Amino acid sequence: MGNHILDIRDLYVWYRTYEGYSKVLDGVDFNVNKGEKVGLVGEAGCGKTTTMRSVLGILPEGQFHIPKGEILYHGENILKMKPQELHKIRSEGMSMIFQEPSAALNPVFTIGSQIFDVIKYSGEGNSAGSRSKNKEKIREKAIQAIREVYIPDPERILECYPNQLSGGMKQRICIAMAIVTERELLIADEPGTSLDVTIQDQVHRLLRDLVDKKGMSLVMITHSLGVAREMTDRIYVMYAGNIVEIADTKELFANPLHPYTLGLLASVPKLTGGGVTEGIYGQIPDYLNPPKGCRFYPRCDRADHSCQQEKPPLRDMGDGHYTACFKV
């Protein structure tokens, strides 16, 4: 576990609102090793996307506050970097596939124009040589990236606008843009959410194969434990801005410990039947006034007075399995 390329330590992120600070992230610890595929799992609104947008420095400007924490990329704190340093990491070290491809692609520019820009701003389009040769190299690189995501006739696709493509093709283009230049870490924010299940499966398989082929590290943000089981080596379970359980993927499914993880697993419909799943009672707490102790306390059937008063720390349960619960 000492080969971290990304190491988030005790990260707090608050959003400014008219009513006060919405305290979304509450001391998040998270790391990714070289070549590792990591899942970040939790229900909608738990802070998964905020965590990874913090890493890339793309939280909405003027609307957030980070009172505490570090985000280390190869030991360098991203939160203290100058804009030029952060731009270099975004253009050479990490890339992100966003949740909604229609929002990620600019509707007034062709697919080719948008991929060309990614290549140019990464620095790979500024090699020595004539301008025409550089343009041809950029075009060839873009065509190769489209081929890698199994879209036929890439030359024609370069001339298309996003609205001329299906949802699945647009998501594949977003993947192509993320891998068109060499990157060490790929962040995928629920890349199959807006797609039907068969296309979701194709996109996930494609993503997994490309990550393996290129030797990249992957952070897979998802609310689906099934996707995390298929795609990742290790899983972080997040609830209301807290990491509540960490384990290798096989270990987590064989021996889930935290009440929230057990609730998520119980919420998954079974192919064998057995009626409608019950889900987890209640909802994520109000971030303007979150519970003092464990944030899962109001929804937990094991909770007692100590859970209400004190936040449980992550405890090592052995074999790299950690959980934040007083009752385990």
C-alpha positions as semicolon CSV with decimal commas, in nm:
position;residue;x (nm);y (nm);z (nm)
1;M;0,000;0,000;0,000
2;G;0,304;0,229;-0,012
3;N;0,301;0,287;-0,389
4;H;0,036;0,562;-0,391
5;I;0,008;0,787;-0,693
6;L;-0,293;0,962;-0,536
7;D;-0,333;1,007;-0,162
8;I;-0,624;1,207;-0,017
9;R;-0,580;1,280;0,353
10;D;-0,847;1,407;0,593
11;L;-1,022;1,612;0,325
12;Y;-1,309;1,846;0,415
13;V;-1,509;2,025;0,144
14;W;-1,788;2,270;0,225
15;Y;-2,017;2,446;-0,023
16;R;-2,130;2,803;0,037
17;T;-2,508;2,849;0,041
18;Y;-2,744;3,130;0,145
19;E;-2,818;2,936;0,465
20;G;-2,455;2,871;0,556
21;Y;-2,194;2,609;0,475
22;S;-2,311;2,272;0,341
23;K;-2,049;2,040;0,495
24;V;-2,033;1,769;0,231
25;L;-1,695;1,597;0,277
26;D;-1,611;1,521;0,637
27;G;-1,252;1,398;0,666
28;V;-1,213;1,173;0,361
29;D;-0,909;0,945;0,333
30;F;-0,857;0,776;-0,004
31;N;-0,563;0,644;-0,204
32;V;-0,486;0,481;-0,536
33;N;-0,181;0,272;-0,618
34;K;-0,006;0,251;-0,953
35;G;-0,199;0,024;-1,192
36;E;-0,481;-0,027;-0,941
37;K;-0,855;-0,014;-1,014
38;V;-1,043;0,141;-0,721
39;G;-1,419;0,175;-0,674
40;L;-1,584;0,465;-0,490
41;V;-1,934;0,346;-0,405
42;G;-2,233;0,511;-0,240
43;E;-2,581;0,644;-0,305
44;A;-2,645;0,966;-0,497
45;G;-2,544;1,278;-0,306
46;C;-2,290;1,113;-0,077
47;G;-1,991;1,316;-0,205
48;K;-1,827;1,079;-0,456
49;T;-1,810;1,328;-0,743
50;T;-1,712;1,615;-0,511
51;T;-1,415;1,408;-0,391
52;M;-1,283;1,347;-0,741
53;R;-1,358;1,697;-0,869
54;S;-1,148;1,821;-0,577
55;V;-0,860;1,610;-0,706
56;L;-0,879;1,776;-1,049
57;G;-0,943;2,123;-0,906
58;I;-1,268;2,166;-1,095
59;L;-1,513;2,245;-0,816
60;P;-1,737;2,545;-0,897
61;E;-1,526;2,855;-0,850
62;G;-1,623;3,076;-0,556
63;Q;-1,878;2,825;-0,425
64;F;-1,663;2,595;-0,212
65;H;-1,432;2,606;0,087
66;I;-1,169;2,348;0,187
67;P;-1,098;2,410;0,556
68;K;-0,870;2,111;0,600
69;G;-0,701;1,827;0,416
70;E;-0,440;1,733;0,158
71;I;-0,461;1,586;-0,192
72;L;-0,120;1,442;-0,277
73;Y;-0,030;1,344;-0,633
74;H;0,310;1,173;-0,623
75;G;0,363;1,345;-0,289
76;E;0,284;1,698;-0,413
77;N;-0,018;1,873;-0,260
78;I;-0,260;1,964;-0,541
79;L;-0,440;2,213;-0,315
80;K;-0,126;2,428;-0,296
81;M;-0,032;2,414;-0,663
82;K;-0,018;2,712;-0,896
83;P;-0,263;2,712;-1,190
84;Q;0,015;2,615;-1,436
85;E;0,113;2,313;-1,223
86;L;-0,248;2,203;-1,191
87;H;-0,300;2,243;-1,566
88;K;-0,001;2,014;-1,630
89;I;-0,148;1,743;-1,407
90;R;-0,487;1,770;-1,579
91;S;-0,333;1,761;-1,926
92;E;-0,070;1,493;-1,866
93;G;-0,129;1,302;-1,542
94;M;-0,505;1,254;-1,494
95;S;-0,823;1,265;-1,697
96;M;-1,192;1,227;-1,614
97;I;-1,490;1,075;-1,793
98;F;-1,796;1,268;-1,681
99;Q;-2,133;1,125;-1,593
100;E;-2,339;1,285;-1,871
101;P;-2,172;1,275;-2,215
102;S;-2,418;1,524;-2,366
103;A;-2,307;1,782;-2,109
104;A;-1,938;1,693;-2,141
105;L;-1,929;1,751;-2,518
106;N;-1,969;2,100;-2,663
107;P;-2,264;2,094;-2,907
108;V;-2,128;2,370;-3,134
109;F;-1,792;2,206;-3,214
110;T;-1,727;1,890;-3,413
111;I;-1,600;1,576;-3,243
112;G;-1,270;1,618;-3,429
113;S;-1,222;1,974;-3,307
114;Q;-1,276;1,870;-2,946
115;I;-1,039;1,573;-2,961
116;F;-0,777;1,781;-3,144
117;D;-0,788;2,038;-2,863
118;V;-0,727;1,769;-2,599
119;I;-0,418;1,653;-2,789
120;K;-0,287;2,005;-2,850
121;Y;-0,330;2,123;-2,490
122;S;-0,163;1,809;-2,355
123;G;0,153;1,921;-2,534
124;E;0,162;1,620;-2,766
125;G;0,053;1,831;-3,061
126;N;0,349;2,069;-3,035
127;S;0,633;1,845;-3,148
128;A;0,910;1,967;-3,375
129;G;0,817;1,983;-3,742
130;S;0,604;2,178;-3,982
131;R;0,255;2,291;-3,887
132;S;0,096;2,068;-4,153
133;K;0,285;1,762;-4,025
134;N;0,176;1,836;-3,667
135;K;-0,187;1,867;-3,781
136;E;-0,162;1,533;-3,959
137;K;-0,011;1,368;-3,648
138;I;-0,292;1,507;-3,432
139;R;-0,553;1,382;-3,678
140;E;-0,396;1,034;-3,688
141;K;-0,386;1,021;-3,309
142;A;-0,753;1,120;-3,288
143;I;-0,853;0,856;-3,544
144;Q;-0,658;0,592;-3,353
145;A;-0,832;0,689;-3,026
146;I;-1,175;0,655;-3,190
147;R;-1,076;0,314;-3,329
148;E;-0,969;0,204;-2,980
149;V;-1,322;0,261;-2,852
150;Y;-1,464;0,050;-3,138
151;I;-1,650;0,321;-3,329
152;P;-1,653;0,243;-3,703
153;D;-1,560;0,497;-3,970
154;P;-1,359;0,731;-3,742
155;E;-1,283;0,973;-4,029
156;R;-1,654;1,045;-4,066
157;I;-1,706;1,071;-3,689
158;L;-1,445;1,348;-3,669
159;E;-1,669;1,565;-3,885
160;C;-1,985;1,496;-3,681
161;Y;-2,139;1,712;-3,411
162;P;-2,238;1,552;-3,077
163;N;-2,611;1,569;-3,155
164;Q;-2,550;1,341;-3,456
165;L;-2,432;1,057;-3,231
166;S;-2,622;0,818;-3,005
167;G;-2,576;0,824;-2,627
168;G;-2,349;0,520;-2,636
169;M;-2,132;0,669;-2,910
170;K;-2,103;0,998;-2,723
171;Q;-1,988;0,815;-2,411
172;R;-1,731;0,626;-2,617
173;I;-1,607;0,958;-2,758
174;C;-1,567;1,085;-2,399
175;I;-1,359;0,775;-2,323
176;A;-1,154;0,834;-2,639
177;M;-1,086;1,194;-2,529
178;A;-0,976;1,070;-2,187
179;I;-0,726;0,817;-2,325
180;V;-0,612;0,989;-2,647
181;T;-0,292;1,104;-2,472
182;E;-0,087;0,914;-2,216
183;R;-0,240;0,941;-1,867
184;E;-0,150;0,770;-1,543
185;L;-0,488;0,796;-1,368
186;L;-0,835;0,780;-1,520
187;I;-1,139;0,889;-1,316
188;A;-1,470;0,753;-1,447
189;D;-1,778;0,919;-1,297
190;E;-2,061;0,669;-1,350
191;P;-1,997;0,648;-1,726
192;G;-2,296;0,421;-1,789
193;T;-2,565;0,610;-1,598
194;S;-2,746;0,760;-1,898
195;L;-2,725;0,445;-2,110
196;D;-2,941;0,136;-2,135
197;V;-2,808;-0,177;-1,966
198;T;-2,666;-0,348;-2,274
199;I;-2,472;-0,037;-2,379
200;Q;-2,364;0,012;-2,016
201;D;-2,209;-0,332;-2,019
202;Q;-2,025;-0,260;-2,346
203;V;-1,889;0,070;-2,211
204;H;-1,772;-0,089;-1,885
205;R;-1,599;-0,375;-2,066
206;L;-1,434;-0,131;-2,304
207;L;-1,315;0,086;-2,017
208;R;-1,174;-0,208;-1,824
209;D;-0,990;-0,343;-2,130
210;L;-0,840;-0,003;-2,216
211;V;-0,722;0,056;-1,860
212;D;-0,556;-0,288;-1,853
213;K;-0,404;-0,242;-2,198
214;K;-0,254;0,099;-2,117
215;G;-0,148;0,014;-1,760
216;M;-0,348;0,302;-1,613
217;S;-0,488;0,339;-1,264
218;L;-0,867;0,375;-1,246
219;V;-1,108;0,535;-1,001
220;M;-1,458;0,411;-1,078
221;I;-1,730;0,627;-0,922
222;T;-2,055;0,433;-0,906
223;H;-2,367;0,375;-0,700
224;S;-2,381;0,017;-0,829
225;L;-2,206;-0,252;-0,627
226;G;-2,241;-0,482;-0,927
227;V;-2,036;-0,247;-1,144
228;A;-1,776;-0,207;-0,868
229;R;-1,752;-0,585;-0,830
230;E;-1,690;-0,628;-1,203
231;M;-1,453;-0,334;-1,254
232;T;-1,234;-0,291;-0,946
233;D;-0,963;-0,445;-0,727
234;R;-1,050;-0,250;-0,413
235;I;-1,360;-0,063;-0,295
236;Y;-1,423;0,243;-0,078
237;V;-1,779;0,269;0,050
238;M;-1,884;0,630;0,110
239;Y;-2,179;0,757;0,310
240;A;-2,265;1,128;0,355
241;G;-1,909;1,250;0,300
242;N;-1,744;0,979;0,511
243;I;-1,557;0,667;0,405
244;V;-1,726;0,394;0,611
245;E;-1,561;0,079;0,474
246;I;-1,253;-0,015;0,269
247;A;-1,166;-0,363;0,147
248;D;-1,041;-0,564;-0,147
249;T;-1,337;-0,627;-0,376
250;K;-1,359;-1,002;-0,311
251;E;-1,326;-0,948;0,065
252;L;-1,597;-0,682;0,073
253;F;-1,852;-0,907;-0,094
254;A;-1,750;-1,211;0,110
255;N;-1,746;-1,030;0,443
256;P;-1,923;-0,692;0,447
257;L;-1,908;-0,534;0,794
258;H;-2,054;-0,183;0,805
259;P;-2,435;-0,158;0,845
260;Y;-2,449;0,077;0,544
261;T;-2,260;-0,169;0,321
262;L;-2,494;-0,446;0,436
263;G;-2,790;-0,222;0,354
264;L;-2,656;-0,151;0,004
265;L;-2,608;-0,520;-0,062
266;A;-2,957;-0,600;0,068
267;S;-3,100;-0,336;-0,168
268;V;-2,972;-0,514;-0,480
269;P;-3,253;-0,705;-0,655
270;K;-3,189;-1,081;-0,672
271;L;-3,223;-1,272;-0,997
272;T;-3,366;-1,562;-0,795
273;G;-3,664;-1,352;-0,686
274;G;-3,773;-1,316;-0,326
275;G;-3,989;-1,007;-0,354
276;V;-3,914;-0,636;-0,371
277;T;-3,602;-0,523;-0,187
278;E;-3,665;-0,295;0,111
279;G;-3,381;-0,048;0,059
280;I;-3,238;0,156;0,347
281;Y;-3,478;0,350;0,567
282;G;-3,445;0,729;0,564
283;Q;-3,222;0,957;0,360
284;I;-2,880;1,124;0,359
285;P;-2,861;1,384;0,639
286;D;-2,886;1,758;0,589
287;Y;-2,530;1,876;0,521
288;L;-2,610;2,220;0,665
289;N;-2,664;2,057;1,003
290;P;-2,517;1,705;0,990
291;P;-2,527;1,467;1,288
292;K;-2,256;1,527;1,547
293;G;-2,138;1,165;1,561
294;C;-2,177;0,895;1,298
295;R;-2,361;1,040;1,000
296;F;-2,534;0,705;0,943
297;Y;-2,670;0,711;1,298
298;P;-3,029;0,824;1,211
299;R;-3,072;0,531;0,967
300;C;-2,885;0,256;1,154
301;D;-3,068;-0,018;1,346
302;R;-2,756;-0,092;1,554
303;A;-2,692;0,264;1,673
304;D;-2,688;0,372;2,035
305;H;-2,604;0,690;2,230
306;S;-2,227;0,660;2,164
307;C;-2,289;0,663;1,787
308;Q;-2,486;0,984;1,824
309;Q;-2,212;1,161;2,020
310;E;-1,887;1,053;1,852
311;K;-1,770;0,995;1,495
312;P;-1,631;0,640;1,461
313;P;-1,277;0,620;1,318
314;L;-1,176;0,371;1,050
315;R;-1,048;0,059;1,227
316;D;-0,824;-0,208;1,074
317;M;-1,011;-0,539;1,084
318;G;-0,720;-0,727;0,924
319;D;-0,611;-0,805;0,567
320;G;-0,656;-0,445;0,455
321;H;-1,023;-0,441;0,560
322;Y;-1,123;-0,120;0,741
323;T;-1,458;-0,011;0,878
324;A;-1,587;0,293;1,066
325;C;-1,840;0,152;1,311
326;F;-1,846;0,111;1,689
327;K;-2,077;-0,192;1,660
328;V;-1,858;-0,416;1,443
